[in-house]
Amino acid sequence: MLDALPRLPDDPILGLAAACRADPNPLKVDLTVGIYMDEDGVCPVFDAVRRAQDALVAEEISKAYLPPAGVADFNEGMQRLVLGADSAALADGRVSSIQAPGGCGALRIGAEIAHAAAPGARVWVSDPTWPVHIPLLGSVGLQFETYRYYEPATHGVNFDGMIEDLKAAGSGDLVLLHGCCHNPCGADLSQEQWGVIADMAEAQGFVPFIDIAYQGLGDGLEEDAAGLRQLAGRVPEMIIAASCSKNMGLYRERTGCTIFLCADADGAAAVLSQAKVAARRVYSMPPAHGALLAGRVLADAQLTELWQAELGQMCERINGLRSNLVEKLQGATGRDFEFIRKEKGMFSFLGLSKEQVERLRAEHSVYMLGSSRINVAGVNASNIDYLANAIATVL
Ligand SMILES: Cc1ncc(COP(=O)(O)O)c(C=O)c1O
Protein backbone atom coordinates (compact mmCIF):
# COMPACT_ATOMS: atom_id res chain seq x y z
CA MET A 1 0.00 0.00 0.00
CA LEU A 2 2.53 2.61 1.10
CA ASP A 3 4.82 1.91 -1.84
CA ALA A 4 2.20 3.51 -4.10
CA LEU A 5 3.15 6.89 -2.68
CA PRO A 6 5.56 8.97 -4.76
CA ARG A 7 8.26 11.02 -3.09
CA LEU A 8 7.31 14.69 -2.76
CA PRO A 9 9.70 17.64 -2.99
CA ASP A 10 10.71 19.40 0.24
CA ASP A 11 8.76 22.47 1.32
CA PRO A 12 10.27 25.21 -0.89
CA ILE A 13 11.02 27.60 1.99
CA LEU A 14 12.46 24.96 4.32
CA GLY A 15 14.38 23.47 1.38
CA LEU A 16 16.05 26.84 0.71
CA ALA A 17 16.96 27.24 4.37
CA ALA A 18 18.52 23.76 4.31
CA ALA A 19 20.49 24.68 1.16
CA CYS A 20 21.76 27.79 2.95
CA ARG A 21 22.84 25.78 6.01
CA ALA A 22 24.78 23.42 3.72
CA ASP A 23 26.49 26.30 1.84
CA PRO A 24 30.16 26.47 2.95
CA ASN A 25 30.55 30.17 1.99
CA PRO A 26 31.35 32.02 5.27
CA LEU A 27 29.69 35.18 3.85
CA LYS A 28 26.33 33.47 3.17
CA VAL A 29 23.19 35.39 4.14
CA ASP A 30 19.98 33.56 5.13
CA LEU A 31 16.86 35.66 4.52
CA THR A 32 14.53 32.70 3.99
CA VAL A 33 12.44 31.35 6.90
CA GLY A 34 10.26 33.74 8.93
CA ILE A 35 11.95 33.53 12.29
CA TYR A 36 13.32 36.50 14.21
CA MET A 37 17.11 36.54 14.39
CA ASP A 38 19.23 38.85 16.52
CA GLU A 39 22.50 40.59 15.57
CA ASP A 40 24.35 37.27 15.99
CA GLY A 41 21.93 35.42 13.75
CA VAL A 42 20.40 33.61 16.75
CA CYS A 43 16.65 33.15 17.31
CA PRO A 44 16.68 34.00 21.02
CA VAL A 45 14.66 32.80 24.02
CA PHE A 46 12.91 35.75 25.70
CA ASP A 47 14.09 36.35 29.29
CA ALA A 48 10.45 36.55 30.41
CA VAL A 49 9.82 33.12 28.89
CA ARG A 50 12.97 31.69 30.48
CA ARG A 51 11.85 32.96 33.89
CA ALA A 52 8.38 31.51 33.43
CA GLN A 53 10.02 28.24 32.42
CA ASP A 54 12.30 28.15 35.48
CA ALA A 55 9.27 28.64 37.73
CA LEU A 56 7.26 26.05 35.82
CA VAL A 57 10.01 23.42 36.03
CA ALA A 58 10.38 24.05 39.78
CA GLU A 59 6.66 23.72 40.41
CA GLU A 60 5.41 21.20 37.90
CA ILE A 61 4.14 18.01 39.52
CA SER A 62 2.28 16.38 36.62
CA LYS A 63 2.28 15.91 32.88
CA ALA A 64 -1.35 14.79 32.77
CA TYR A 65 -3.44 16.01 29.82
CA LEU A 66 -4.61 19.60 29.80
CA PRO A 67 -8.36 20.24 29.62
CA PRO A 68 -9.55 20.16 25.97
CA ALA A 69 -9.72 23.97 25.63
CA GLY A 70 -6.19 24.30 27.04
CA VAL A 71 -4.66 26.51 29.74
CA ALA A 72 -7.23 28.97 31.13
CA ASP A 73 -4.68 31.73 31.91
CA PHE A 74 -3.40 31.43 28.38
CA ASN A 75 -6.81 31.64 26.72
CA GLU A 76 -7.88 34.59 28.85
CA GLY A 77 -4.54 36.36 28.42
CA MET A 78 -4.67 35.91 24.64
CA GLN A 79 -8.22 37.24 24.42
CA ARG A 80 -7.11 40.41 26.25
CA LEU A 81 -3.90 40.68 24.25
CA VAL A 82 -5.60 40.40 20.89
CA LEU A 83 -8.95 42.11 21.49
CA GLY A 84 -7.75 44.62 24.10
CA ALA A 85 -8.51 44.57 27.83
CA ASP A 86 -11.34 47.07 27.25
CA SER A 87 -13.00 45.08 24.46
CA ALA A 88 -16.80 45.42 24.46
CA ALA A 89 -17.15 41.92 23.00
CA LEU A 90 -15.16 40.53 25.95
CA ALA A 91 -17.26 42.52 28.43
CA ASP A 92 -20.41 41.16 26.77
CA GLY A 93 -19.15 37.59 27.22
CA ARG A 94 -19.57 36.80 23.52
CA VAL A 95 -15.97 35.60 23.06
CA SER A 96 -14.60 32.09 23.48
CA SER A 97 -11.26 30.56 22.60
CA ILE A 98 -9.42 27.29 22.38
CA GLN A 99 -5.68 26.74 22.67
CA ALA A 100 -4.21 25.21 19.53
CA PRO A 101 -0.84 23.90 18.31
CA GLY A 102 0.61 27.18 17.01
CA GLY A 103 -0.98 29.66 14.65
CA CYS A 104 -1.30 26.85 12.09
CA GLY A 105 -3.33 24.73 14.50
CA ALA A 106 -5.42 27.80 15.28
CA LEU A 107 -6.09 28.41 11.57
CA ARG A 108 -7.02 24.78 11.16
CA ILE A 109 -9.50 24.82 14.04
CA GLY A 110 -10.98 28.06 12.66
CA ALA A 111 -11.37 26.36 9.28
CA GLU A 112 -12.94 23.25 10.85
CA ILE A 113 -15.52 25.44 12.59
CA ALA A 114 -16.27 27.46 9.44
CA HIS A 115 -16.70 24.23 7.50
CA ALA A 116 -18.96 22.75 10.19
CA ALA A 117 -21.11 25.90 10.12
CA ALA A 118 -21.17 26.29 6.33
CA PRO A 119 -19.81 23.25 4.45
CA GLY A 120 -18.03 24.31 1.29
CA ALA A 121 -17.88 27.96 2.40
CA ARG A 122 -15.65 30.20 0.35
CA VAL A 123 -12.56 31.80 1.88
CA TRP A 124 -11.32 34.94 0.20
CA VAL A 125 -7.52 35.12 0.40
CA SER A 126 -5.20 37.96 -0.55
CA ASP A 127 -3.06 37.77 -3.67
CA PRO A 128 -0.46 36.89 -2.56
CA THR A 129 -0.96 35.19 0.77
CA TRP A 130 1.17 32.95 2.95
CA PRO A 131 1.30 29.75 0.82
CA VAL A 132 0.57 27.48 3.83
CA HIS A 133 -2.93 28.99 4.09
CA ILE A 134 -4.02 27.03 1.04
CA PRO A 135 -3.37 23.43 2.19
CA LEU A 136 -4.20 24.30 5.80
CA LEU A 137 -7.67 25.65 5.05
CA GLY A 138 -8.29 23.85 1.76
CA SER A 139 -7.85 20.33 3.13
CA VAL A 140 -10.82 20.94 5.44
CA GLY A 141 -12.99 21.42 2.35
CA LEU A 142 -13.23 25.20 2.15
CA GLN A 143 -13.20 26.73 -1.33
CA PHE A 144 -10.94 29.65 -2.26
CA GLU A 145 -11.49 32.97 -3.96
CA THR A 146 -8.75 35.54 -4.35
CA TYR A 147 -8.80 39.28 -3.85
CA ARG A 148 -6.22 41.65 -5.26
CA TYR A 149 -3.86 42.92 -2.58
CA TYR A 150 -0.21 43.64 -3.35
CA GLU A 151 0.70 45.85 -6.29
CA PRO A 152 4.34 45.30 -7.31
CA ALA A 153 4.44 48.54 -9.32
CA THR A 154 3.70 50.69 -6.26
CA HIS A 155 5.08 48.27 -3.62
CA GLY A 156 1.84 48.87 -1.74
CA VAL A 157 -1.72 47.65 -1.29
CA ASN A 158 -4.00 47.85 -4.31
CA PHE A 159 -6.91 48.89 -2.11
CA ASP A 160 -9.24 49.79 -4.97
CA GLY A 161 -8.70 46.34 -6.47
CA MET A 162 -9.20 44.70 -3.09
CA ILE A 163 -12.51 46.49 -2.53
CA GLU A 164 -13.70 45.76 -6.04
CA ASP A 165 -13.01 42.03 -5.60
CA LEU A 166 -14.48 41.82 -2.10
CA LYS A 167 -17.77 43.26 -3.32
CA ALA A 168 -18.50 39.69 -4.42
CA ALA A 169 -18.02 38.29 -0.87
CA GLY A 170 -21.34 37.71 0.83
CA SER A 171 -22.94 36.10 3.80
CA GLY A 172 -21.65 32.54 4.14
CA ASP A 173 -18.19 33.63 2.97
CA LEU A 174 -15.07 34.20 5.04
CA VAL A 175 -12.51 36.88 4.25
CA LEU A 176 -9.03 35.98 5.45
CA LEU A 177 -7.10 39.09 6.50
CA HIS A 178 -3.57 39.31 7.89
CA GLY A 179 -3.99 41.14 11.21
CA CYS A 180 -0.65 42.93 10.74
CA CYS A 181 2.78 42.49 9.12
CA HIS A 182 1.42 40.85 5.98
CA ASN A 183 3.29 37.71 4.97
CA PRO A 184 4.80 37.78 2.35
CA CYS A 185 4.63 41.46 1.36
CA GLY A 186 4.80 43.56 4.57
CA ALA A 187 2.21 46.00 3.15
CA ASP A 188 -0.57 46.53 5.70
CA LEU A 189 -3.95 48.24 5.60
CA SER A 190 -4.29 51.70 7.15
CA GLN A 191 -6.85 52.21 9.92
CA GLU A 192 -9.12 53.98 7.42
CA GLN A 193 -8.90 50.97 5.13
CA TRP A 194 -9.74 48.59 7.99
CA GLY A 195 -12.78 50.82 8.56
CA VAL A 196 -13.87 50.33 4.94
CA ILE A 197 -13.51 46.54 5.32
CA ALA A 198 -15.64 46.77 8.48
CA ASP A 199 -18.31 48.72 6.52
CA MET A 200 -18.29 46.00 3.85
CA ALA A 201 -18.46 43.16 6.38
CA GLU A 202 -21.45 44.82 8.05
CA ALA A 203 -23.23 45.51 4.78
CA GLN A 204 -22.42 42.25 2.97
CA GLY A 205 -22.42 39.82 5.91
CA PHE A 206 -19.12 38.04 5.29
CA VAL A 207 -17.21 36.78 8.34
CA PRO A 208 -13.69 38.17 8.85
CA PHE A 209 -11.12 35.44 9.55
CA ILE A 210 -8.03 37.14 10.96
CA ASP A 211 -4.60 35.54 10.97
CA ILE A 212 -2.47 37.43 13.48
CA ALA A 213 0.95 35.82 13.78
CA TYR A 214 3.12 38.93 14.21
CA GLN A 215 1.38 41.11 16.81
CA GLY A 216 4.01 43.39 18.35
CA LEU A 217 6.51 43.16 15.49
CA GLY A 218 5.08 45.92 13.29
CA ASP A 219 4.40 49.07 15.29
CA GLY A 220 3.65 47.63 18.75
CA LEU A 221 1.22 45.28 20.48
CA GLU A 222 -1.69 47.71 20.61
CA GLU A 223 -1.10 49.36 17.24
CA ASP A 224 -0.81 46.01 15.43
CA ALA A 225 -4.18 44.84 16.74
CA ALA A 226 -6.00 48.13 16.06
CA GLY A 227 -7.42 47.04 12.70
CA LEU A 228 -8.90 43.79 13.92
CA ARG A 229 -10.22 45.56 17.02
CA GLN A 230 -12.10 47.99 14.77
CA LEU A 231 -13.70 45.02 13.07
CA ALA A 232 -14.45 43.35 16.41
CA GLY A 233 -16.33 46.47 17.46
CA ARG A 234 -18.52 46.33 14.37
CA VAL A 235 -19.26 42.79 13.24
CA PRO A 236 -21.35 40.15 15.00
CA GLU A 237 -19.02 37.25 14.19
CA MET A 238 -15.32 36.86 13.62
CA ILE A 239 -12.68 34.12 13.83
CA ILE A 240 -9.13 34.97 14.90
CA ALA A 241 -6.10 32.69 14.70
CA ALA A 242 -3.34 34.02 16.97
CA SER A 243 0.19 32.72 17.37
CA CYS A 244 2.87 33.15 20.05
CA SER A 245 5.58 31.69 17.83
CA LYS A 246 7.08 35.02 16.84
CA ASN A 247 6.08 37.48 19.56
CA MET A 248 7.09 35.18 22.43
CA GLY A 249 9.70 33.19 20.52
CA LEU A 250 7.78 29.96 21.21
CA TYR A 251 8.09 28.60 17.66
CA ARG A 252 8.81 24.97 18.48
CA GLU A 253 6.44 24.88 21.44
CA ARG A 254 3.44 25.17 19.10
CA THR A 255 1.53 27.85 20.98
CA GLY A 256 -1.51 29.57 19.54
CA CYS A 257 -5.24 29.91 19.95
CA THR A 258 -8.42 30.35 17.97
CA ILE A 259 -10.66 33.12 19.26
CA PHE A 260 -14.33 33.22 18.29
CA LEU A 261 -16.50 36.32 18.43
CA CYS A 262 -20.14 35.33 18.33
CA ALA A 263 -23.45 37.14 18.41
CA ASP A 264 -23.97 36.36 22.10
CA ALA A 265 -22.65 34.31 25.04
CA ASP A 266 -24.68 31.22 24.12
CA GLY A 267 -23.26 31.30 20.63
CA ALA A 268 -19.70 31.61 21.99
CA ALA A 269 -20.26 28.58 24.25
CA ALA A 270 -21.75 26.55 21.40
CA VAL A 271 -18.82 27.33 19.08
CA LEU A 272 -16.33 26.43 21.81
CA SER A 273 -18.06 23.06 22.28
CA GLN A 274 -17.71 22.49 18.53
CA ALA A 275 -14.05 23.56 18.58
CA LYS A 276 -13.27 21.06 21.34
CA VAL A 277 -14.84 18.28 19.29
CA ALA A 278 -12.94 19.43 16.18
CA ALA A 279 -9.64 19.43 18.10
CA ARG A 280 -10.41 15.97 19.49
CA ARG A 281 -10.86 14.56 16.01
CA VAL A 282 -7.75 16.27 14.57
CA TYR A 283 -5.08 16.00 17.32
CA SER A 284 -7.03 15.19 20.48
CA MET A 285 -5.28 17.29 23.15
CA PRO A 286 -3.39 20.58 23.06
CA PRO A 287 0.36 20.61 23.80
CA ALA A 288 1.06 22.03 27.27
CA HIS A 289 4.50 23.54 27.58
CA GLY A 290 4.29 26.69 25.45
CA ALA A 291 0.83 27.68 26.65
CA LEU A 292 1.83 27.19 30.28
CA LEU A 293 4.75 29.55 29.69
CA ALA A 294 2.76 32.12 27.72
CA GLY A 295 -0.09 31.88 30.24
CA ARG A 296 2.33 32.70 33.05
CA VAL A 297 3.86 35.59 31.16
CA LEU A 298 0.42 37.04 30.42
CA ALA A 299 -0.94 36.52 33.94
CA ASP A 300 2.04 37.95 35.84
CA ALA A 301 2.42 41.75 35.71
CA GLN A 302 6.22 41.69 36.10
CA LEU A 303 6.74 39.04 33.45
CA THR A 304 4.33 40.85 31.13
CA GLU A 305 6.31 44.06 31.54
CA LEU A 306 9.61 42.30 30.88
CA TRP A 307 8.20 40.50 27.83
CA GLN A 308 6.74 43.69 26.39
CA ALA A 309 10.08 45.48 26.80
CA GLU A 310 11.92 42.65 25.04
CA LEU A 311 9.36 42.52 22.24
CA GLY A 312 9.54 46.31 21.92
CA GLN A 313 13.30 46.04 21.39
CA MET A 314 12.82 43.42 18.67
CA CYS A 315 10.28 45.61 16.95
CA GLU A 316 12.61 48.61 17.15
CA ARG A 317 15.48 46.57 15.77
CA ILE A 318 13.42 45.39 12.80
CA ASN A 319 12.33 48.93 12.02
CA GLY A 320 15.92 50.12 12.41
CA LEU A 321 17.07 47.41 9.99
CA ARG A 322 14.42 48.52 7.52
CA SER A 323 15.82 52.06 7.58
CA ASN A 324 19.42 50.88 7.33
CA LEU A 325 18.57 48.61 4.44
CA VAL A 326 16.92 51.47 2.56
CA GLU A 327 20.05 53.63 3.00
CA LYS A 328 22.48 50.86 2.03
CA LEU A 329 20.47 49.65 -0.96
CA GLN A 330 19.92 53.16 -2.28
CA GLY A 331 23.62 53.92 -1.77
CA ALA A 332 24.74 50.74 -3.56
CA THR A 333 22.21 50.72 -6.41
CA GLY A 334 21.08 54.33 -6.89
CA ARG A 335 17.48 53.04 -6.95
CA ASP A 336 14.49 53.83 -4.76
CA PHE A 337 13.93 51.34 -1.92
CA GLU A 338 11.97 53.72 0.31
CA PHE A 339 9.04 51.27 0.35
CA ILE A 340 11.00 48.94 2.68
CA ARG A 341 10.82 51.58 5.41
CA LYS A 342 7.04 51.83 5.12
CA GLU A 343 6.34 48.11 5.25
CA LYS A 344 5.74 46.29 8.53
CA GLY A 345 7.08 43.24 10.30
CA MET A 346 9.68 40.79 9.10
CA PHE A 347 8.92 40.59 5.38
CA SER A 348 9.28 42.63 2.21
CA PHE A 349 9.52 41.84 -1.47
CA LEU A 350 12.67 43.39 -2.91
CA GLY A 351 11.13 43.47 -6.39
CA LEU A 352 13.83 41.29 -8.00
CA SER A 353 13.21 38.85 -10.84
CA LYS A 354 13.52 35.09 -10.35
CA GLU A 355 16.77 35.19 -12.36
CA GLN A 356 18.22 37.90 -10.14
CA VAL A 357 17.26 35.93 -7.02
CA GLU A 358 18.88 32.83 -8.53
CA ARG A 359 22.10 34.74 -9.30
CA LEU A 360 22.20 36.11 -5.75
CA ARG A 361 22.11 32.55 -4.45
CA ALA A 362 24.53 31.02 -6.99
CA GLU A 363 27.07 33.84 -7.12
CA HIS A 364 26.84 35.43 -3.67
CA SER A 365 25.29 32.81 -1.33
CA VAL A 366 22.45 35.24 -0.54
CA TYR A 367 19.28 33.20 0.06
CA MET A 368 15.76 34.60 -0.26
CA LEU A 369 12.51 33.20 -1.65
CA GLY A 370 12.08 33.06 -5.43
CA SER A 371 9.52 35.87 -5.14
CA SER A 372 12.35 38.02 -3.63
CA ARG A 373 10.64 37.98 -0.23
CA ILE A 374 13.23 38.62 2.43
CA ASN A 375 13.17 38.14 6.18
CA VAL A 376 14.41 41.56 7.26
CA ALA A 377 15.45 40.14 10.66
CA GLY A 378 18.12 38.08 8.87
CA VAL A 379 20.01 41.32 8.11
CA ASN A 380 22.62 42.49 10.62
CA ALA A 381 25.52 44.92 10.94
CA SER A 382 28.02 42.38 9.64
CA ASN A 383 26.12 41.30 6.50
CA ILE A 384 24.28 44.45 5.40
CA ASP A 385 27.04 45.90 3.21
CA TYR A 386 27.76 42.56 1.59
CA LEU A 387 24.05 42.09 0.95
CA ALA A 388 23.52 45.55 -0.55
CA ASN A 389 26.55 45.17 -2.82
CA ALA A 390 25.47 41.70 -3.95
CA ILE A 391 22.01 43.06 -4.83
CA ALA A 392 23.63 45.94 -6.71
CA THR A 393 25.65 43.51 -8.86
CA VAL A 394 22.57 41.52 -9.96
CA LEU A 395 20.59 44.70 -10.66
C1 LIG B 1 1.01 34.47 8.09
C2 LIG B 1 1.28 33.41 9.09
N1 LIG B 1 0.25 32.87 9.74
C3 LIG B 1 0.42 31.92 10.67
C4 LIG B 1 1.67 31.45 10.97
C5 LIG B 1 1.69 30.39 12.02
O1 LIG B 1 2.82 30.07 12.62
P1 LIG B 1 2.92 28.98 13.77
O2 LIG B 1 2.04 27.83 13.41
O3 LIG B 1 4.35 28.63 13.77
O4 LIG B 1 2.48 29.64 15.03
C6 LIG B 1 2.79 31.97 10.29
C7 LIG B 1 4.15 31.47 10.54
O5 LIG B 1 5.08 31.69 9.83
C8 LIG B 1 2.58 32.98 9.35
O6 LIG B 1 3.59 33.54 8.67
PDBQT file of the ligand as one rigid body, heavy atoms in Angstrom, charges set to zero:
ROOT
HETATM    1  C1  LIG A 401       1.008  34.469   8.087  1.00  0.00    +0.000 C 
HETATM    2  C2  LIG A 401       1.278  33.411   9.091  1.00  0.00    +0.000 A 
HETATM    3  N1  LIG A 401       0.255  32.869   9.740  1.00  0.00    +0.000 NA
HETATM    4  C3  LIG A 401       0.418  31.920  10.666  1.00  0.00    +0.000 A 
HETATM    5  C4  LIG A 401       1.668  31.451  10.975  1.00  0.00    +0.000 A 
HETATM    6  C5  LIG A 401       1.692  30.391  12.021  1.00  0.00    +0.000 C 
HETATM    7  O1  LIG A 401       2.819  30.067  12.617  1.00  0.00    +0.000 OA
HETATM    8  P1  LIG A 401       2.916  28.985  13.771  1.00  0.00    +0.000 P 
HETATM    9  O2  LIG A 401       2.045  27.828  13.412  1.00  0.00    +0.000 OA
HETATM   10  O3  LIG A 401       4.355  28.629  13.767  1.00  0.00    +0.000 OA
HETATM   11  O4  LIG A 401       2.484  29.641  15.034  1.00  0.00    +0.000 OA
HETATM   12  C6  LIG A 401       2.792  31.971  10.294  1.00  0.00    +0.000 A 
HETATM   13  C7  LIG A 401       4.150  31.475  10.536  1.00  0.00    +0.000 C 
HETATM   14  O5  LIG A 401       5.081  31.685   9.833  1.00  0.00    +0.000 OA
HETATM   15  C8  LIG A 401       2.583  32.984   9.353  1.00  0.00    +0.000 A 
HETATM   16  O6  LIG A 401       3.588  33.543   8.668  1.00  0.00    +0.000 OA
ENDROOT
TORSDOF 0
